[in-house]
Amino acid sequence: MRLALTEDYTNRRAADEATSVAVAQDGNSLDVAFDVTQREAFVESTETNGSSVLNDDYVGVYLSPNGPLGFQYAFFANPRGARYQTSSENSAYTPQWSAVTKRTASGYSVTMRIPLDVIRSGGRAEWRAQFVRATVHSNALDVWAYNERATSASDATYFGTLEKVGDTAGSGSGSSGAASGRPRPRAQIYGLGEATSRAFGGDTSRLGADLALPITPTASILASLHPDFSNVETDQQTIAPTAFAHQYSEVRPFFTQAASPFNTNYASLQSPLLLYTPAIPTFRDGYALEGTQGPVTFGAFDAVGDDRTDAAETVDYAVSTPARTYSVNLQNIGVNGAGGLHDDVSSLSTGYGNPHSHDLVFLDYASESGATITNPRQATYFESGAGYATATTQAFVWYEGIGPQFAPADSFVSQNDIAGFNGFFSETIPFKANTILHDISLNSFVAALGDTQGTISQSDAVVQINVDFANLLTVHSYYSDSAVRTFANELLPFDNSGFLVGYKFNTSTPTYIQYQGGPYYHGTLDAWTYLTTLQVAPRLHLTLEQDEDQYLSIYPGEMRTNQWLERASLDFQLNKETQADLGVRRVIGSFLPTAAVAPNFVPVVGGNISAAFHFLARDGKSEFYAVYGDPNSFSTTPAIFLKYIRYIGAPKGT
């Protein structure tokens, strides 16, 4: 099968450069060959397989074997042959597949070979598919299947169709060979050794396993025995000004798959994160069920600790066609533990949309019960609204209400005891090819929220204008007039007006300067960020960052404070499978006040040094980590971790 990428989805026009694709099945693999014409300079700084591929020029294929509502898979490669893949079944999806690249007289070519047995097809032989090609310099995303109603290039409702995939008999009747049928079981066995001083727990070693047993072609039972929490993390330390608590990313292997079916909302914009797995402490054993069956997606897990159990269940029914979209989601999360801990939250999320008119409506509701709830009416969350959404324009108006006692143990709620209306508008205007401007975008947000006493608890008026130039220069300008009622029942400002000027801002080698300032808490704020990532050698990147927050208080008893964050890191991409990193970070001064807790203006000093080495064998059967320290700790953790993982059966994350 031969096809062409003729439409630029991002800029809503015909593709400016030619890209042809040849698709064929060779035994138990799908072969996809891209021939790319490109006159612009290549952006290709990524050498090691990983998500940074999406910051370069790249080609890719999306596959939805079971249509718009089943698991979706995507495979990408940049001009250097570095690969990245994603799947809605598991955020750690890392099967073994290949991408061979070469330079051509007119650009470059990429030939992918994707094994069919790493995809849950349910035995279907007709797959929805999309082929894409991204070019950084022209801000273009060329696609095969284009429809102006699609709100993203990865919307499977508007994909094209590949026929007889995995159909070794060539019948095309919908029954396929074993290559694309039921997935294989997976056992992930690990051994971990830690060397550290007695003050940090002393030397230790442990063994554990993560297991996945398919019970249907699209569903699996999961188990985590003696789970491992030593995975290499990114440095999430920040001093960025905000009125609310910071939200962290989940990295634990059990939850990267078990939690994937949860938090499904049709279109809500400000809803609390009802399942926030970083709030679940270290557990001893975990068990889960997840999968899809036609329009139904379901999941359940039980994380058992020594004195606490966290359990959750969800089921989602969704329909997506060119004529209409709608869904209904039910979810429950329960926590029980020592000391009388009991908390339960049940939720409903639903919505309906018309792709022809681009209109939609949505509703979310949740209710919490438990030992700390004295008035059930004050332990609820409600959100409902309507909107208009296309690929370049979004407009929403909605009402939200969060009771003063709504604070589930396994949820992330930025602020409770609020009720009122919100509005959001976004418009992106693309410019013609070969002009100085790529696009201009406008984003605005307003909110007026009160509490149960009838007083204002939060108000927002935010406007941001982004201008992207053809030479990869980016300029952002933003105005913020925000106020939040604090722990002390004061309505105080938390403004963040300012600007950002950047070069290659959305690539792996960005450079930018950012300023945020204005009335803040009991005074004013001036916050600066300076960051650059330099390619100092063909496979070596150096990142330098300095942040400075200056808080000038006019409140009696409060003092002027300064805080600095200085960070440097080296990223050495040895080859496609091997990467080494070294990070150094220092924080000096007093943290900024927030709305949630009383400020502590006592200066702090914390330095952190961490290093990591990672190798994933080409056959996907072995993985090795060597780590010093913890990049998320405020100060250095003097510990060395050595971890070896052996994958038996299906590949990592499948």
C-alpha positions in Angstrom: 0.0 0.0 0.0 1.4 3.4 -1.0 0.1 6.7 0.3 1.1 10.4 0.7 0.9 12.9 3.5 -0.8 15.7 1.7 -2.2 18.0 4.4 -0.5 20.1 7.1 -2.7 19.6 10.1 -1.2 22.3 12.3 -1.4 25.1 9.7 -4.7 23.9 8.1 -3.3 23.9 4.5 -1.8 21.6 1.9 1.6 20.1 2.9 4.5 22.3 1.7 6.9 19.4 1.2 6.3 15.9 -0.1 6.2 12.8 2.1 5.4 9.4 0.7 4.8 6.2 2.7 4.8 2.5 1.8 3.1 0.0 4.1 3.4 -3.8 3.8 3.2 -6.8 6.1 6.2 -9.1 6.2 5.4 -12.2 8.2 4.5 -11.2 11.7 5.6 -7.6 11.3 4.3 -4.4 9.9 6.8 -2.5 7.7 6.4 1.2 7.2 8.8 3.1 4.9 8.8 7.0 4.9 10.5 9.0 2.1 10.7 12.6 3.3 11.6 15.7 1.3 13.0 18.4 3.5 14.8 21.6 2.5 15.0 23.1 6.0 17.9 22.3 8.3 17.3 19.2 10.3 16.5 19.4 14.0 17.8 16.0 15.3 19.6 16.4 18.7 18.2 13.1 20.2 20.5 10.1 19.9 19.0 7.8 22.6 15.5 6.2 22.3 13.0 8.2 24.4 10.4 10.9 24.4 12.8 13.6 23.4 12.4 12.3 19.8 9.2 14.3 19.7 11.2 17.5 20.2 13.0 16.8 16.8 11.9 16.4 13.3 10.2 13.0 13.1 7.9 10.6 11.3 5.3 8.5 13.0 2.4 6.1 12.7 -0.6 5.8 15.0 -2.4 2.5 15.1 -5.9 1.8 16.6 -6.7 -1.8 15.9 -10.0 -1.7 17.8 -11.2 1.6 16.5 -11.4 5.0 18.2 -12.3 3.5 21.6 -9.7 0.7 21.9 -6.0 0.9 22.9 -4.0 3.3 20.7 -0.4 2.8 19.8 2.1 5.2 18.2 5.6 4.7 16.9 8.0 7.6 16.1 11.6 8.0 14.8 13.8 11.0 14.1 16.3 11.4 11.2 19.0 9.8 13.3 16.9 6.7 13.9 16.2 7.3 17.6 12.8 5.8 18.5 9.9 6.5 20.8 6.6 4.8 21.3 3.4 5.3 23.3 0.3 3.3 24.2 -2.9 4.1 26.0 -2.6 0.7 27.7 0.6 1.5 29.7 2.6 4.7 30.1 5.8 2.6 30.3 5.2 0.9 26.9 8.6 -0.1 25.6 8.4 -3.0 23.1 11.3 -3.8 20.8 10.9 -2.6 17.2 13.3 -1.1 14.7 13.8 2.1 12.6 16.5 2.4 10.0 17.2 5.8 8.6 19.4 7.3 5.9 20.0 10.7 4.3 18.8 11.1 0.7 19.5 13.8 -1.9 16.1 15.4 -1.1 15.9 14.8 2.7 15.8 11.5 4.6 14.1 8.1 4.7 12.9 6.0 7.7 11.9 2.3 7.5 10.1 1.0 10.6 9.5 -2.7 11.4 6.8 -3.1 14.1 6.1 -6.6 15.4 2.4 -7.3 15.5 2.6 -9.2 18.7 3.3 -6.1 20.7 -0.1 -4.7 19.8 -3.4 -5.8 21.4 -5.5 -6.1 18.2 -8.2 -8.4 19.6 -7.7 -10.4 16.5 -9.1 -7.7 14.2 -7.7 -7.4 10.6 -8.9 -3.9 9.8 -7.0 -1.3 11.8 -7.5 2.5 12.0 -4.2 4.2 11.2 -2.7 7.7 10.8 0.7 8.6 9.4 2.5 11.8 10.3 5.6 13.8 9.6 6.7 16.8 11.8 9.1 19.6 10.8 10.3 21.9 13.5 11.5 24.8 11.3 8.2 25.1 9.5 6.0 24.2 12.5 4.3 21.7 10.3 2.6 18.4 11.1 1.8 16.7 7.8 -0.8 13.9 7.9 -2.3 11.2 5.7 -5.9 11.2 7.0 -7.2 14.8 7.4 -10.6 16.1 8.5 -11.3 19.6 9.7 -13.5 18.3 12.4 -10.7 16.4 14.1 -9.5 18.2 17.3 -6.1 16.5 17.1 -4.1 14.6 14.5 -4.3 11.5 16.8 -8.1 11.5 16.9 -8.8 7.9 15.7 -12.3 8.8 14.7 -10.9 10.3 11.6 -8.1 7.9 10.8 -7.8 6.0 7.6 -8.0 2.2 7.4 -5.4 -0.6 6.9 -6.9 -3.9 5.8 -5.9 -7.5 6.3 -3.3 -6.6 9.1 -2.2 -9.9 10.6 -4.5 -11.8 8.3 -2.0 -14.5 7.3 -4.7 -16.3 5.3 -5.3 -13.1 3.4 -9.1 -13.4 3.8 -9.6 -10.0 5.2 -12.7 -11.3 7.0 -11.7 -10.0 10.4 -10.0 -13.1 11.7 -6.3 -12.8 11.9 -3.3 -15.0 12.6 -1.7 -15.4 16.0 0.7 -12.6 15.3 -1.9 -10.0 16.2 -4.1 -11.9 18.6 -3.9 -12.4 22.3 -0.9 -10.8 23.9 1.7 -12.9 25.7 2.1 -13.0 29.5 4.9 -10.8 31.0 7.0 -11.4 34.0 9.3 -8.6 35.1 11.8 -9.9 37.7 14.2 -7.5 39.4 17.1 -7.5 41.8 18.2 -4.4 43.7 21.2 -3.6 45.8 21.6 -0.4 47.8 24.8 0.8 49.5 24.4 3.7 52.0 25.2 4.8 55.6 23.2 3.7 58.6 21.8 7.2 58.9 20.0 6.6 55.5 18.9 3.1 56.3 22.0 1.1 55.7 23.0 -1.4 53.0 20.2 -3.6 51.7 19.1 -5.8 48.8 15.8 -7.1 47.6 14.0 -9.1 44.9 10.6 -8.4 43.4 8.4 -8.9 40.4 5.7 -7.3 38.3 3.5 -9.7 36.4 0.9 -9.3 33.6 -1.4 -12.2 32.6 -3.7 -11.6 29.6 -7.2 -13.1 30.2 -8.7 -11.9 26.9 -7.0 -10.3 23.8 -7.7 -6.8 25.3 -7.6 -7.4 29.1 -5.0 -8.4 31.7 -4.5 -9.2 35.3 -1.5 -7.4 36.9 0.4 -8.1 40.1 3.3 -6.4 41.8 5.1 -8.4 44.5 7.5 -6.6 46.7 7.3 -3.6 44.4 10.4 -1.6 43.4 10.5 2.2 44.1 14.1 2.9 43.0 13.3 3.9 39.4 15.4 6.8 38.1 13.3 9.9 38.4 13.6 13.4 37.0 14.4 16.4 39.1 10.9 17.9 40.0 12.2 20.5 42.5 10.9 23.9 41.6 10.6 27.4 43.2 8.1 28.6 40.6 5.6 31.0 42.1 2.2 29.5 42.7 -0.7 29.9 45.2 -1.2 26.1 45.4 0.7 22.9 46.1 2.9 21.4 43.4 1.7 18.3 41.6 4.2 15.5 41.0 4.4 12.8 38.3 4.0 9.1 39.0 7.0 6.8 38.1 6.2 3.5 39.9 5.8 0.7 37.4 2.7 -0.8 39.0 0.7 2.4 38.6 1.9 3.3 35.1 -0.3 0.5 33.9 -2.9 0.0 36.6 -3.9 3.7 36.8 -4.1 4.2 33.1 -8.0 3.7 32.8 -8.7 6.2 35.6 -9.5 9.9 35.7 -11.4 9.8 32.4 -13.3 13.0 32.0 -15.2 14.1 28.9 -14.1 17.7 28.8 -13.7 19.1 32.3 -11.0 21.7 32.6 -10.6 22.5 36.3 -11.6 19.2 37.9 -9.7 17.8 40.9 -7.5 14.8 40.1 -9.6 12.2 41.8 -7.0 9.5 41.6 -3.6 11.0 42.4 -1.3 7.9 42.9 1.7 9.8 44.3 -0.5 10.2 47.4 -0.4 6.4 47.9 2.5 5.5 50.2 4.8 2.6 49.8 2.8 -0.7 49.5 3.8 -4.3 50.0 1.8 -6.0 47.2 -0.4 -4.8 44.4 -3.0 -6.5 42.2 -5.0 -5.0 39.3 -7.3 -5.7 36.3 -7.4 -3.5 33.3 -8.6 -3.7 29.7 -11.2 -2.9 27.1 -14.2 -4.7 25.5 -15.8 -2.9 22.6 -16.9 0.6 23.8 -16.1 -0.3 27.5 -12.8 0.5 29.2 -12.4 -0.9 32.8 -9.8 -1.1 35.5 -9.4 -2.0 39.2 -6.5 -2.2 41.6 -5.7 -3.0 45.2 -2.4 -1.7 46.7 -1.8 -3.5 50.1 0.6 -2.0 52.6 1.4 -3.0 56.2 -1.2 -0.7 57.8 -3.1 0.7 54.8 -5.0 -0.5 51.7 -5.8 1.7 48.7 -8.3 0.2 46.2 -10.0 1.7 43.2 -12.4 0.7 40.4 -13.5 2.4 37.2 -15.6 1.6 34.1 -16.1 3.9 31.1 -18.5 3.6 28.2 -17.7 5.8 25.2 -18.9 6.2 21.6 -17.0 8.3 19.1 -18.2 8.6 15.5 -18.1 11.4 12.9 -21.7 12.2 13.8 -21.5 12.3 17.7 -19.4 11.5 20.7 -20.5 10.7 24.2 -19.3 8.9 27.3 -20.3 7.8 30.8 -17.6 7.1 33.4 -18.0 5.7 36.9 -15.2 5.6 39.4 -14.6 4.7 43.1 -11.6 5.0 45.3 -11.3 3.7 48.8 -8.7 4.0 51.5 -8.6 2.1 54.8 -5.9 2.0 57.3 -4.6 2.1 60.9 -5.8 4.8 63.3 -9.3 4.8 62.0 -8.4 5.8 58.5 -11.4 5.4 56.2 -12.1 7.4 53.1 -14.2 6.7 50.0 -15.0 8.8 47.0 -17.4 7.9 44.1 -17.7 9.8 40.9 -19.7 10.2 37.7 -18.4 11.9 34.5 -20.4 12.2 31.3 -20.6 14.4 28.2 -21.9 14.7 24.7 -20.5 16.4 21.6 -21.5 17.1 18.0 -18.4 17.0 15.7 -20.4 18.8 12.9 -21.2 21.9 15.0 -18.2 21.4 17.4 -20.5 22.0 20.4 -20.3 19.9 23.5 -21.7 19.7 27.1 -20.3 17.9 30.1 -21.0 17.1 33.7 -18.8 15.7 36.6 -19.9 14.8 40.1 -18.1 13.2 43.1 -19.1 12.5 46.6 -16.8 11.6 49.5 -17.6 9.7 52.7 -15.5 8.6 55.6 -14.3 9.1 59.1 -13.5 12.8 58.7 -16.8 13.7 57.0 -19.3 15.3 59.3 -21.6 16.8 56.7 -22.0 14.8 53.5 -23.4 17.8 51.6 -20.1 19.6 52.2 -18.0 16.7 50.8 -19.1 16.9 47.2 -17.6 18.1 43.9 -19.7 19.3 40.9 -18.8 20.7 37.6 -20.9 21.2 34.5 -20.6 23.3 31.4 -20.6 23.7 27.6 -18.1 24.5 25.0 -17.0 24.8 21.4 -13.8 23.1 20.3 -11.9 22.8 17.0 -8.3 22.3 16.3 -7.6 26.0 16.5 -10.4 27.4 18.6 -11.7 26.4 22.1 -14.3 28.3 24.1 -15.8 26.9 27.4 -18.1 28.2 30.1 -18.7 26.1 33.2 -19.8 26.1 36.8 -17.8 24.3 39.5 -18.4 23.7 43.2 -16.2 21.9 45.7 -17.4 21.5 49.2 -15.3 22.6 52.3 -14.9 18.9 53.4 -14.1 17.5 50.0 -10.4 16.3 50.4 -10.1 12.6 49.4 -7.0 10.9 50.7 -5.9 9.7 47.2 -6.9 12.8 45.3 -5.2 16.1 44.4 -7.5 19.0 45.2 -5.9 22.4 44.7 -8.6 24.3 46.7 -11.9 23.3 48.3 -14.8 25.4 49.6 -15.3 27.1 46.2 -18.3 27.6 43.9 -18.8 29.8 40.9 -18.3 30.2 37.1 -15.3 29.9 34.9 -14.6 30.8 31.3 -11.8 29.9 28.9 -11.0 31.0 25.4 -8.1 30.0 23.1 -7.5 30.9 19.4 -4.5 30.0 17.3 -3.9 31.8 14.0 -1.5 30.1 11.6 0.3 32.2 8.9 1.2 31.3 5.3 4.3 29.2 4.6 7.6 31.1 4.0 6.5 34.1 6.1 8.3 35.5 9.2 5.5 34.3 11.5 4.5 30.8 12.1 1.5 31.6 14.3 -0.1 33.8 17.0 -2.2 32.3 19.8 -4.4 33.9 22.4 -5.4 32.3 25.6 -7.6 33.7 28.3 -9.2 32.5 31.5 -11.6 34.1 34.0 -13.1 32.8 37.2 -15.2 34.2 40.0 -15.6 31.7 42.9 -17.1 32.1 46.4 -17.2 30.0 49.5 -20.1 28.7 51.7 -20.1 31.9 53.7 -20.8 34.0 50.5 -17.4 35.6 50.4 -15.0 35.5 47.4 -12.5 32.6 47.7 -10.8 32.9 44.3 -10.9 35.2 41.3 -8.8 35.1 38.1 -8.4 37.2 35.0 -5.5 35.8 32.9 -4.5 36.7 29.3 -1.6 35.2 27.4 -0.4 36.0 23.9 2.2 33.7 22.2 4.0 34.6 19.0 6.1 31.9 17.2 8.5 33.1 14.5 9.9 31.1 11.5 13.4 31.4 12.9 12.4 29.4 16.0 12.2 32.5 18.1 9.2 32.5 20.6 7.8 35.4 22.5 5.1 35.0 25.2 3.4 37.9 27.0 1.0 37.3 29.9 -1.2 39.3 32.3 -2.5 37.8 35.5 -4.8 39.3 38.1 -5.5 36.5 40.6 -6.6 36.4 44.2 -7.0 33.4 46.5 -8.4 33.1 50.0 -5.6 31.8 52.2 -5.4 29.5 55.3 -5.8 32.7 57.4 -9.1 33.7 55.7 -7.4 36.6 53.8 -8.1 37.2 50.1 -4.6 37.9 48.8 -3.1 38.5 45.3 -1.0 35.8 43.6 -0.3 37.6 40.3 2.1 36.3 37.7 2.2 38.9 34.9 5.3 38.9 32.7 7.0 37.6 29.6 9.1 34.9 28.0 11.6 35.1 25.2 13.0 31.9 23.9 14.8 30.2 21.1 14.1 26.6 20.0 11.7 26.7 23.0 9.9 23.4 22.0 13.0 21.4 21.1 15.5 19.5 23.2 18.0 22.4 23.1 15.9 25.4 24.3 17.2 28.7 25.5 14.8 31.2 27.2 14.4 34.0 29.7 11.2 34.3 31.7 9.9 37.0 34.1 6.9 36.8 36.4 5.9 39.5 38.8 3.3 41.7 40.4 1.3 41.9 43.7 1.9 38.7 45.6 0.7 37.6 49.1 1.4 40.6 51.4 3.8 42.3 49.0 5.2 42.1 45.5 7.1 39.4 43.6 9.9 39.5 41.0 10.7 36.1 39.6 13.3 35.4 36.9 14.2 32.1 35.1 17.2 31.7 32.8 17.7 28.4 31.1 19.8 27.0 28.2 20.6 23.6 26.9 23.7 23.3 24.7 24.9 20.5 22.5 28.6 20.7 23.5 29.5 17.5 21.7 27.7 15.2 19.2 26.2 13.1 22.0 26.6 15.4 25.0 24.1 18.0 26.2 24.7 20.6 29.0 21.7 22.3 30.7 22.2 25.3 32.9 19.4 26.9 34.8 19.1 29.8 37.4 15.8 30.9 39.0 15.5 33.8 41.4 12.4 34.8 43.4 12.5 38.1 45.2 9.6 38.7 47.6 9.1 42.3 49.0 6.6 42.3 51.8 4.8 45.4 53.2 3.2 43.4 56.0 4.3 44.1 59.6 6.6 41.3 60.9 7.4 40.0 57.4 10.7 40.5 55.8 12.1 40.8 52.3 13.2 37.4 51.1 15.2 36.0 48.2 15.5 32.5 47.0 17.7 31.0 44.2 17.6 27.7 42.4 20.7 26.8 40.4 20.8 23.7 38.4 23.3 22.1 35.9 23.0 18.7 34.2 25.0 16.7 31.7 23.2 14.2 29.4 25.5 11.8 27.6 23.6 9.7 24.9 26.1 6.9 24.3 23.9 5.1 21.7 20.3 4.2 21.0 20.0 2.0 24.1 22.4 3.6 26.6 22.3 7.0 28.4 24.2 8.5 31.4 23.2 11.7 33.3 24.8 13.9 36.0 22.8 16.5 37.9 23.8 19.2 40.4 21.3 21.5 42.0 21.4 24.0 44.8 18.5 25.9 46.5 19.3 28.9 48.8 16.9 31.2 50.6 13.3 31.2 51.8 10.4 29.6 49.9 7.6 31.8 48.6 4.3 31.9 50.6 1.4 29.9 49.3 -2.3 30.0 50.1 -2.5 26.6 51.9 -0.2 26.9 54.9 1.5 29.6 57.0 4.7 30.8 55.4 8.0 29.9 56.8 10.5 32.6 56.0 13.5 30.8 57.6 16.2 30.6 54.9 17.2 27.1 53.8 20.2 25.7 51.9 20.1 22.5 50.1 22.4 20.9 47.6 21.8 17.8 45.6 24.2 15.7 43.4 22.8 12.7 41.5 24.0 10.5 38.7 22.4 7.7 36.7 23.4 5.2 34.0 20.7 3.3 32.1 20.9 0.5 29.6 18.1 -1.4 27.9 19.3 -4.4 25.8 18.4 -4.4 22.1 16.4 -7.6 22.5 14.4 -5.9 25.3 15.0 -8.8 27.7 17.4 -7.1 30.1 17.6 -3.6 31.7 20.2 -2.2 34.0 20.3 0.9 36.2 23.2 2.3 38.2 22.2 5.4 40.3 23.8 7.6 42.8 21.5 9.8 45.0 17.9 10.9 44.4 17.3 13.9 42.1 14.0 14.6 43.8 15.5 15.0 47.3 16.0 18.5 48.6 19.6 17.5 49.5 21.9 14.8 48.4 21.0 11.2 49.3 24.4 9.4 49.7 23.3 6.1 48.4 24.3 3.9 45.4 21.6 1.8 43.7 22.3 -1.1 41.3 19.3 -2.7 39.7 18.9 -5.4 37.1 15.6 -6.3 35.5 14.9 -9.4 33.4 11.8 -9.4 31.2 10.3 -12.8 30.5 7.6 -13.2 27.9 6.1 -10.0 26.5 8.3 -6.9 26.3 8.4 -4.1 28.8 5.2 -2.2 29.3 3.1 -4.5 27.2 
